[in-house]
């Protein structure tokens, strides 16, 4: 009984701390990142790519401004596009605003976290942390599993 | 005097009109006409280029005639579109099962500077074993792309590197080397696999 109470108190403290730190941010604490995955790389010369769904469960729009990871010196959100002649190209996507209740999918052939200047090879079966930075100063870090080089989605 | 001037203007006007018409013809239908976009690829038998496959064999379009063929362009430093295409194709080939071994499947690089024979060998090794990787001198790759009516372009990136824009669709030919159809980039499997089956059955019809 005492143990249980203590546990409840600890939880209450935690919740209070979380509640206190929340007002500093406007929105990004309501961001949920789901289904993150990436493909293994061959060595470190070729850029890698990571995919995920970024969901805004809050009531304010959030703007994704950048990425950080110890795995790559230059992580950046890029977008692949295929024009009417079937020619595909890729370019930095800039900032991405997600409206309340909406989500943005980073998926093959569209938006993706481009991991340039890899510090080490991306090895199948390992994970790496990827931090998403938002315009309100908030950060969300997600562990991205590294799947096989021929993976087609978060399930492999 | 006035009449003379009128005649002069008239002649000048006719000249301008004639020139305009001539320029128009030259640019639209004449020798100056641009290559129509979305033009059909040549039959494989009409293409001419020499490349090297990932096992160091000398190869060309002639090697592809006799079996149905899938060809696509890409480069191994491409982090998104190319591995997606290769894994899509690997998935289609898995679904085809034994029939997959009756096809030529060729990945031609548009980035021979980085995609050496060794780089291609390592890269294709991660995908379906039927897939072959072809590379070679830039002029031969340009000739190949011209035959397929594919395009590619080197684009510098920040940080001093470069990426390649390129035609991302998959070209599907029958055993005689005639184009059957294109499979668009990232086309769902339920559309892609029947197209490939069509190329495989055209082969059977051609044989009977």
Contacts between the chains, C-beta under 8 A, distances in Angstrom:
chain1	res1	chain2	res2	distance
A	39	B	83	5.8
A	42	B	76	7.6
A	42	B	122	6.0
A	42	B	123	6.6
A	42	B	126	7.6
A	45	B	77	7.4
A	46	B	76	6.6
A	46	B	77	4.8
A	46	B	79	6.8
A	47	B	77	7.0
A	47	B	79	4.5
A	48	B	79	5.9
A	49	B	79	4.0
A	49	B	80	5.0
A	49	B	83	7.8
A	74	B	159	6.4
A	78	B	80	7.4
A	80	B	80	4.9
A	80	B	81	5.2
A	82	B	81	7.8
A	82	B	168	5.4
A	82	B	184	7.9
A	82	B	185	5.0
A	85	B	37	5.8
A	85	B	38	6.5
A	85	B	151	7.3
A	85	B	167	7.5
A	86	B	167	5.2
A	86	B	168	6.0
A	86	B	169	4.5
A	86	B	182	7.3
A	86	B	184	6.8
A	86	B	185	6.8
A	87	B	151	5.7
A	87	B	165	5.8
A	87	B	166	6.5
A	87	B	167	5.4
A	87	B	168	6.9
A	88	B	81	4.8
A	88	B	165	6.7
A	88	B	166	6.6
A	88	B	167	7.7
A	88	B	168	3.8
A	88	B	185	6.1
A	89	B	155	7.1
A	89	B	163	8.0
A	89	B	165	4.1
A	90	B	78	7.8
A	90	B	80	6.6
A	90	B	81	7.3
A	90	B	163	5.8
A	90	B	165	7.9
A	92	B	158	7.9
A	108	B	80	6.2
A	108	B	81	7.9
A	108	B	83	7.9
A	108	B	84	4.0
A	108	B	186	6.8
A	109	B	80	6.7
A	109	B	81	6.2
A	109	B	84	5.6
A	109	B	185	6.6
A	109	B	186	4.5
A	112	B	79	7.2
A	112	B	80	5.1
A	114	B	79	5.9
A	114	B	80	7.5
A	115	B	79	7.5
A	116	B	159	6.9
A	116	B	161	7.7
A	117	B	159	7.5
A	148	B	126	7.5
A	149	B	83	6.5
A	149	B	126	4.3
A	149	B	127	7.8
A	150	B	83	7.2
A	150	B	86	6.7
A	150	B	87	4.3
A	150	B	90	5.6
A	150	B	126	5.7
A	150	B	127	5.3
A	151	B	87	6.8
A	152	B	84	7.6
A	152	B	87	5.0
A	152	B	88	7.2
A	152	B	91	6.4
